[in-house]
Amino acid sequence: MIYDYITLDRNTSVPLCRQLTLALQKSIDTKRIQKNEKLPSIRMAAAELKVSRTTVESAYIQLCNKGYLESRPQSGYYVQEKIPAPQTRKTLSPAPPLPVRYDFSSGQVLSKTTDILLWCKQMRSALQNQADMLSYGNPQGEDSLRHAIAEYAYRTRGVETEKESILVGAGTQLLFMLFCSLYDNRGTLAIPAPGFKQAERIFRDFGFSIVYIDTEKEMPFLQQLEKSSACLYLDIPAQQPKRTPAAVKQHYGDLLAWASAKENRLILEDDYNGELRYLTRPLPALQQMSRDKVSYFGSFSKLLLPSVRIAYMVLPKQLMETYRQRISDYNPTVGKIEQLALASYIQKGYLEKHLRRLRTLYRKKSDAMVTALAQYFPLDAISLWETSFSVTVPLPHPSKTQVQERLTQAGIKLDWIEDQSLRLSFSGIPYEDIPTGIDALCRILQDA
């Protein structure tokens, strides 16, 4: 034990012995110093605190008299097994959260949808190479991982890139921050309604103004872009279900024509889980059509594990050149061992095998969700979002406040879209619980 956390003020009228006594007493009361723990010797404590031995000895003796310490002959001072209860005001402890019976929120995935044992095996393998553990690693991301990502992104999404253009980061939000630091043309960022608050927060913090655009109507959408936007944030997987393949290609062409009209315009393609389609065949990423006008973002959080915060960004040439000029000022944001484990997981084909397994599972779960909701909602009111693993339905009430408390009491957890819609995710709820969970939810909506 060391006493670096104790600060003694020599410019006050309170004696140093008294200050030391109170500091140690507080540490014992708050369990910073544990029961039966041995304190530093008088000589060591005096040297560390730069006070006399008499000051330390007097403090220890006072704590012995108060029942906090005991002196063991030929051994030293120890914290008592039973110490006086600290004098604190009684406060009401918050009520424990109610248990969740049906989890329709998007914050987790089921353990059965992951291959944790296989992932742990890759982690153990990476830990065996001691040479890799003794350095920070590449700020841009480990070479082996960026090479694996380049091949994987091409096979699953048609992304045209090489490892030199890929940046690895601890989640998409952090990569948005890095993008903003490299992109100097602050202005308006267009985001399809209803928006994406996690992305918006970052861009607002970096000085962008946000405008919401309606991508349902093509001409008003393009007119809004033409008026004010410097950048366009586009969640490509969210847009594709609303259009036929031919319409999507036409839409891509219009977007790139807009971006090419001015030098500084860029499109941010957030291809969140774009490869995890199970009802429709995914079209290639927009980035495939233009490497100069699209910054591409991908993530492994839902595909692999939410706790593995690894995402990647493919930068256009001009931003990549800016990054290379500054790379010596950056440090890696993802642990080297996790990167090497993911590289191995991809290179050995485990990720693509896991992807095929998830497509089958989520198709089954999405069918169950839509079937259950169709008992209570017309089909045209149910919107399935494949890559978000969720379904949205309108809330048939003025606001969520009428039903939120009753849902919580029933153990139903979900996400809200403003006050007028429900977003029900099926990523974290067992397949067999979907019908009963939807039935319980809809009965509460009806009763309210």
C-alpha positions, -999 to 999 in steps of 0.1 A, spaced: 0 0 0 11 35 -8 -2 68 5 1 89 -27 -36 97 -25 -32 114 9 -26 152 8 -15 170 39 -19 207 41 8 224 60 -7 259 57 -38 251 78 -43 253 115 -54 216 116 -25 195 129 -9 171 104 -16 142 128 -53 151 128 -54 154 90 -37 120 86 -60 104 111 -91 116 93 -78 106 59 -70 71 70 -104 68 88 -122 79 56 -103 53 35 -113 26 59 -149 37 61 -152 37 23 -134 4 20 -104 19 1 -84 1 28 -98 -33 34 -104 -52 66 -73 -71 79 -51 -51 55 -16 -42 68 -7 -5 68 28 8 59 52 8 87 57 41 107 91 46 91 79 40 55 48 61 60 68 90 75 93 89 46 65 88 20 44 116 35 75 136 44 64 140 81 79 129 114 75 94 127 58 108 157 30 122 135 24 89 119 26 70 151 2 94 168 -23 89 140 -20 51 141 -26 51 179 -56 73 176 -71 49 151 -64 21 174 -82 39 202 -112 44 179 -114 7 170 -101 10 134 -66 -5 138 -49 -30 159 -12 -32 167 3 -67 163 36 -72 181 66 -77 158 43 -73 128 27 -39 124 -6 -21 123 -37 -38 107 -73 -28 100 -97 -44 125 -120 -72 114 -149 -53 129 -148 -15 126 -172 11 139 -201 19 116 -194 52 98 -217 80 108 -236 88 76 -270 102 68 -296 76 59 -306 79 23 -333 61 3 -316 37 -20 -331 36 -55 -355 8 -63 -339 -20 -82 -349 -21 -119 -377 -44 -128 -367 -76 -145 -370 -77 -183 -391 -106 -196 -393 -96 -233 -363 -76 -246 -372 -59 -279 -344 -33 -276 -314 -32 -300 -287 -31 -274 -276 -68 -274 -276 -101 -292 -282 -136 -279 -253 -157 -269 -265 -185 -293 -261 -161 -322 -224 -157 -315 -195 -182 -316 -179 -170 -284 -157 -202 -279 -143 -198 -314 -136 -161 -308 -119 -169 -275 -97 -194 -294 -85 -167 -318 -78 -144 -288 -57 -170 -271 -38 -177 -303 -30 -140 -307 -19 -138 -270 7 -165 -276 28 -142 -298 47 -122 -272 64 -100 -298 30 -86 -309 22 -77 -272 52 -54 -267 43 -26 -290 13 -2 -296 8 -13 -332 -1 6 -363 -24 37 -358 -41 29 -391 -48 -7 -380 -28 -39 -382 -17 -48 -417 -31 -83 -414 -66 -71 -403 -68 -44 -430 -58 -69 -457 -85 -93 -444 -111 -65 -443 -103 -55 -479 -109 -90 -491 -140 -95 -470 -156 -62 -479 -151 -70 -516 -166 -105 -514 -196 -95 -493 -203 -59 -504 -183 -53 -536 -162 -26 -519 -132 -17 -542 -103 -9 -519 -69 -20 -507 -55 -22 -472 -37 12 -476 -70 30 -478 -86 14 -448 -86 28 -412 -96 7 -382 -112 23 -352 -130 15 -320 -166 19 -333 -182 39 -361 -187 70 -339 -150 74 -334 -144 70 -371 -169 98 -377 -148 119 -355 -117 111 -374 -134 118 -407 -145 152 -394 -109 160 -384 -97 153 -419 -126 169 -438 -121 207 -437 -152 218 -456 -176 224 -427 -212 231 -438 -245 213 -440 -248 175 -436 -279 160 -452 -294 130 -433 -324 110 -444 -353 114 -420 -359 104 -392 -321 108 -387 -295 89 -367 -288 106 -334 -254 89 -327 -240 102 -360 -257 136 -357 -241 142 -323 -206 138 -337 -212 160 -367 -229 188 -347 -199 187 -323 -176 193 -352 -196 223 -365 -218 208 -391 -255 219 -394 -279 190 -400 -308 190 -424 -333 161 -428 -343 150 -463 -371 128 -475 -356 101 -497 -390 87 -506 -396 113 -533 -367 115 -557 -370 150 -571 -376 169 -538 -348 148 -523 -323 159 -550 -335 195 -549 -329 196 -511 -294 183 -517 -287 208 -544 -296 238 -522 -273 235 -493 -254 203 -486 -217 198 -485 -220 162 -473 -246 135 -474 -248 108 -447 -266 78 -461 -275 46 -444 -275 26 -476 -291 -6 -462 -320 14 -448 -327 29 -483 -326 -3 -504 -357 -21 -492 -378 9 -505 -366 5 -541 -363 -21 -568 -327 -30 -579 -331 -9 -610 -343 21 -590 -315 17 -565 -289 18 -594 -306 49 -608 -306 64 -573 -269 57 -569 -262 74 -602 -282 105 -591 -263 107 -558 -229 105 -575 -239 131 -601 -247 154 -572 -215 147 -554 -194 152 -586 -209 186 -593 -187 202 -567 -152 194 -557 -157 192 -519 -189 172 -518 -187 137 -503 -211 109 -495 -207 91 -462 -219 55 -468 -228 39 -435 -232 3 -446 -242 -9 -412 -247 -47 -414 -251 -43 -452 -239 -79 -457 -264 -94 -433 -294 -96 -456 -316 -127 -454 -348 -117 -474 -334 -98 -503 -301 -101 -523 -279 -72 -513 -268 -48 -540 -231 -38 -540 -221 -8 -520 -223 26 -535 -185 29 -529 -179 5 -558 -192 31 -582 -169 59 -570 -138 57 -548 -133 94 -550 -167 106 -538 -176 80 -511 -163 74 -476 -174 39 -467 -180 28 -431 -184 -8 -419 -187 -25 -385 -185 -59 -369 -204 -51 -337 -237 -69 -345 -221 -95 -368 -196 -107 -343 -200 -93 -308 -213 -59 -296 -184 -58 -270 -158 -61 -298 -157 -25 -308 -141 -28 -342 -152 -8 -372 -134 4 -403 -135 33 -428 -125 34 -464 -113 69 -473 -112 86 -507 -78 94 -520 -77 131 -510 -86 124 -473 -62 94 -472 -34 117 -482 -43 141 -454 -44 112 -430 -9 100 -440 5 134 -433 -8 133 -398 -5 96 -390 25 101 -367 3 122 -344 -23 94 -339 -23 63 -317 -43 31 -323 -78 31 -308 -83 -7 -309 -62 -32 -290 -37 -50 -311 -46 -84 -298 -83 -80 -307 -72 -69 -342 -50 -99 -347 -78 -122 -334 -103 -107 -359 -78 -109 -387 -74 -147 -380 -112 -151 -376 -118 -136 -411 -88 -152 -429 -98 -187 -417 -133 -183 -431 -151 -183 -398 -168 -150 -403 -184 -159 -436 -195 -192 -422 -210 -173 -392 -227 -148 -416 -245 -176 -435 -257 -191 -402 -270 -157 -390 -289 -151 -423 -308 -183 -417 -316 -174 -381 -327 -138 -386 -349 -148 -415 -367 -171 -392 -370 -145 -364 -381 -117 -387 -409 -140 -401 -420 -148 -366 -420 -111 -357 -441 -100 -387 -465 -129 -383 -471 -120 -347 -476 -83 -354 -500 -91 -383 -525 -103 -357 -528 -67 -345 -516 -44 -372 -524 -42 -410 -495 -54 -430 -489 -20 -447 -483 -5 -412 -455 -30 -405 -420 -20 -417 -392 -46 -416 -356 -33 -415 -334 -63 -424 -300 -50 -414 -313 -34 -382 -330 -66 -372 -361 -47 -363 -397 -39 -372 -414 -6 -368 -451 -1 -362 -471 31 -355 -481 37 -319 -520 40 -318 -520 65 -290 -512 102 -286 -478 96 -269 -457 69 -254 -462 82 -219 -496 65 -218 -481 30 -222 -444 33 -212 -449 26 -175 -473 -3 -182 -448 -19 -206 -420 -15 -180 -442 -31 -153 -448 -60 -177 -411 -65 -182 -412 -53 -219 -381 -34 -231 -380 -17 -265 -368 13 -284 -389 43 -294 -389 64 -325 -399 99 -313 -434 94 -296 -454 80 -324 -437 47 -334 -423 16 -318 -391 -1 -330 -390 -37 -320 -357 -55 -324 -355 -93 -326 -317 -95 -322 -318 -99 -284 -350 -120 -279 -352 -158 -282 -372 -170 -312 -396 -189 -291 -404 -158 -270 -414 -136 -300 -451 -146 -303 -459 -143 -266 -439 -111 -262 -457 -95 -291 -490 -107 -277 -482 -92 -243 -471 -59 -259 -501 -55 -281 -526 -63 -254 -512 -35 -233 -515 -11 -263 -551 -22 -268 -560 -18 -231 -544 16 -229 
